[in-house]
Amino acid sequence: MIKIIKAETNHAALIAEIGEKTFWESHGISASKADINAFVSKTYTKEVLVKELENKNNTYHLIYYNSKLAGFSKIVVNTPNNNVKHKNVTKLDRFYLLKAFYGQKLGLKLFDFNVAFSKNNQQIGIWLAVWVENQRAINFYKKAGFKIVDEYDFQITPTHSNPNHIMYLKY
């Protein structure tokens, strides 16, 4: 059974745990171990995530499969991007699924849920940044109708960044 819920501040520790694990799974080879550790230790802590969850602009969702946490997403409505000509667009800021749950169509369910949420907030599109070497994710987004509109350097640490595609889907 699949269940998607809106995350609350009491979910911060869960998101920190799964966020660190999924970031390692999806980006662990993109930088040195020290750089990845530095990134996750400042990004995926309970304290940082409590603040993010308290920020009303951020919306986190958790997806469960058979009562097990499988992944999460973070979206921010009304977040324009210089490469997208529209104002009423949503940023898909984080979208992660544990590898153990690949192939179950959970990513598609969570993605569709986020698009519906975005549309319900009068948005006309959604954009994201994805690491250029994450071909699995790029293929997923292209299949959903996203187009690459620009490039972006994602800062892992002050001395390391990863090249990313900016992708956009107009509804």
C-alpha positions as CSV (number, residue, x, y, z in Angstrom):
1,M,0.0,0.0,0.0
2,I,1.3,3.5,-0.9
3,K,0.6,6.4,1.3
4,I,1.8,10.0,0.8
5,I,1.6,12.5,3.7
6,K,2.6,16.1,4.3
7,A,5.6,16.2,6.5
8,E,5.4,18.2,9.8
9,T,8.2,19.3,12.2
10,N,8.0,16.0,14.1
11,H,9.2,14.3,10.9
12,A,12.5,16.2,10.8
13,A,14.7,13.4,12.1
14,L,13.2,10.9,9.6
15,I,13.8,13.3,6.7
16,A,17.4,13.9,8.0
17,E,18.0,10.2,8.1
18,I,16.5,9.3,4.7
19,G,17.9,12.5,3.1
20,E,21.5,11.6,4.0
21,K,21.0,8.0,2.8
22,T,19.4,9.0,-0.5
23,F,21.9,11.7,-1.2
24,W,24.7,9.2,-0.7
25,E,22.9,6.8,-3.0
26,S,22.3,9.3,-5.8
27,H,25.4,11.6,-5.5
28,G,28.0,9.6,-3.5
29,I,30.3,9.3,-6.5
30,S,29.9,12.9,-7.5
31,A,32.5,14.2,-5.1
32,S,35.0,13.1,-2.5
33,K,33.8,11.3,0.6
34,A,34.8,14.3,2.7
35,D,32.8,16.7,0.4
36,I,29.7,14.6,0.5
37,N,30.0,14.2,4.3
38,A,30.4,18.0,4.7
39,F,27.3,18.6,2.6
40,V,25.0,16.0,4.3
41,S,26.2,17.1,7.8
42,K,25.1,20.7,7.1
43,T,22.0,19.9,5.1
44,Y,20.4,16.8,6.7
45,T,20.3,17.5,10.4
46,K,17.2,17.5,12.5
47,E,17.8,21.1,13.5
48,V,18.1,22.3,9.9
49,L,15.1,20.3,8.8
50,V,12.9,21.6,11.6
51,K,13.6,25.2,10.4
52,E,12.8,24.2,6.8
53,L,9.6,22.5,7.9
54,E,8.6,25.6,9.9
55,N,9.1,27.8,6.8
56,K,5.6,28.0,5.3
57,N,7.1,28.4,1.8
58,N,8.5,24.8,1.9
59,T,6.3,21.8,1.5
60,Y,7.7,18.4,2.2
61,H,5.9,15.1,1.5
62,L,6.8,11.6,2.6
63,I,6.0,8.5,0.6
64,Y,5.5,5.2,2.4
65,Y,5.3,1.8,0.9
66,N,3.8,-1.0,3.1
67,S,4.3,1.3,6.1
68,K,8.0,1.8,5.3
69,L,9.4,5.3,4.5
70,A,10.5,5.1,0.9
71,G,11.3,8.7,0.0
72,F,10.5,12.3,0.2
73,S,10.1,15.5,-1.7
74,K,10.3,19.2,-1.1
75,I,8.6,21.8,-3.3
76,V,8.4,25.6,-3.1
77,V,5.5,27.2,-5.0
78,N,5.9,30.6,-6.7
79,T,9.7,30.2,-7.1
80,P,10.7,31.7,-10.5
81,N,13.9,30.7,-12.3
82,N,15.8,33.0,-14.6
83,N,15.6,30.4,-17.3
84,V,11.8,30.0,-17.1
85,K,9.8,32.9,-18.5
86,H,6.8,32.3,-16.2
87,K,6.3,33.6,-12.7
88,N,3.8,31.2,-11.2
89,V,6.1,28.2,-11.2
90,T,7.0,25.6,-8.6
91,K,10.6,24.5,-7.7
92,L,10.9,20.8,-7.1
93,D,13.8,21.3,-4.7
94,R,14.3,17.8,-3.5
95,F,13.0,14.5,-4.8
96,Y,14.5,11.3,-3.4
97,L,13.6,7.7,-3.3
98,L,15.7,5.0,-1.5
99,K,17.2,2.6,-4.0
100,A,15.5,-0.3,-2.2
101,F,12.2,1.0,-3.5
102,Y,13.2,1.5,-7.2
103,G,11.0,-0.2,-9.7
104,Q,7.8,0.1,-7.6
105,K,6.5,3.2,-9.5
106,L,6.7,5.1,-6.2
107,G,8.7,7.9,-7.8
108,L,6.0,8.4,-10.3
109,K,3.3,8.4,-7.6
110,L,5.2,11.0,-5.6
111,F,5.9,13.1,-8.7
112,D,2.3,13.1,-9.8
113,F,1.3,14.0,-6.3
114,N,3.7,17.0,-6.3
115,V,2.4,18.2,-9.8
116,A,-1.2,18.0,-8.5
117,F,-0.2,20.0,-5.4
118,S,1.5,22.6,-7.7
119,K,-1.5,22.9,-10.0
120,N,-3.8,23.2,-7.0
121,N,-1.7,26.3,-6.0
122,Q,-2.4,27.9,-9.4
123,Q,1.1,27.2,-10.8
124,I,1.7,26.8,-14.5
125,G,4.8,24.7,-14.4
126,I,7.5,23.1,-12.4
127,W,11.3,23.3,-12.6
128,L,14.3,21.5,-11.0
129,A,18.0,21.0,-11.0
130,V,19.4,17.6,-11.6
131,W,23.1,16.4,-11.7
132,V,24.1,15.9,-15.3
133,E,25.4,12.4,-14.5
134,N,22.2,11.2,-12.9
135,Q,20.9,9.6,-16.1
136,R,18.2,7.6,-14.3
137,A,16.7,10.9,-13.0
138,I,17.1,12.7,-16.2
139,N,15.4,9.9,-18.1
140,F,12.5,10.0,-15.6
141,Y,12.1,13.7,-15.9
142,K,12.3,13.7,-19.7
143,K,9.6,10.9,-19.8
144,A,7.4,13.2,-17.7
145,G,7.8,15.9,-20.3
146,F,10.6,18.1,-18.8
147,K,12.9,20.0,-21.1
148,I,16.5,21.0,-20.3
149,V,16.5,24.8,-20.3
150,D,19.9,25.7,-18.9
151,E,22.9,24.5,-16.8
152,Y,23.7,25.2,-13.1
153,D,26.6,24.5,-10.8
154,F,25.3,22.9,-7.5
155,Q,27.6,23.7,-4.6
156,I,28.5,20.7,-2.6
157,T,31.1,22.5,-0.6
158,P,32.9,25.9,-1.1
159,T,35.6,24.1,-3.1
160,H,33.4,21.6,-5.1
161,S,30.4,21.9,-7.3
162,N,28.6,19.5,-9.6
163,P,27.2,20.5,-13.0
164,N,23.4,20.3,-13.1
165,H,20.7,20.7,-15.8
166,I,17.9,23.0,-15.1
167,M,14.8,21.2,-16.4
168,Y,11.3,22.7,-16.8
169,L,7.8,21.2,-17.3
170,K,5.0,23.6,-18.4
171,Y,1.5,22.3,-17.6
